[in-house]
């Protein structure tokens, strides 16, 4: 029987990657996505879930904040929708992590890298097929890093197409993409067979624990409902915007039609060729109409 717990729901995502009891999962995820020159072997979760969440808690509290043995800071978050200003927010949070390490008069050399990883169940960068986008402070040609102090990694899950069969996935990045997209539809045995690293078997146990534990299952369902409500509000806003745009377009079309008709009538009286109207905005049409009326008055034809 399938596990039935979606790792993209922020509560499940936090228990997977933000539990001090399961560092193997967090370490494998960080080493996979960041591919550091020196493997991360120790990580401290700075904001574990300590008690039952309040229904009013914001989604952002379920980000994973962590620090490794060298002092590098990490913020890992799951976004199931595309909130307004996401790029700016990621830049702001990453910069806040970075500057928050020192106070006035402290030595800048104490600053350690601040790294944000956003897993997005939506598409932000539509003109690129790249699933994992990495952003740093680099020279224009990309050959020189000014500093590795600020890093933002973006994983756009919908750009990844999972395999149609249960073949073993050896590439660790692809394994994480597939796990995040499909784990809720798989059994623990299928997860163990398809993803060979022990971190995924441990992750399956975490999802099963959520399924079996009444309190955790209740909190998972609350967060799932909150995310669905948020997506519904976003979809409603998009639909309303579309309808308003269509209504405005229809109204503007009627206005354009009237203006063009008047311009053609007056131009005919003056024996002028109006030319094409494609792409001419309403303000320009109104200006043309005023011009023709003035010319008619000057000729004594009105």
Secondary structure, 3 states (H helix, E strand, C coil): CCCCCCCCCHHHHHHHHCCHHHHHHHHHHHHHHHCCCCCCCCEEECCCCCCCCCCCCCHHHHCEEEEECCCCEEEEEEECCCCCCHHHHHHHHHHHHHHCCCCCCCCHHHCCCEEEEEEECCCCCCCCCCCEEEEEEECCCCCCEEEEEEEEEEEEHHHCCCCCCCCCCCCHHHHHHHHHHHHHHCCHHHHHHHCCCHHHHHHHHHHHHHHHCHHHHHHHHHHHHHHHHHHHHHHHHHHHHHHHHHHHHHHHHHHHHHHHHHHHHHHHHHCCCCCCCCCCCHHHHHHHHHHHHHHHHHCCCC
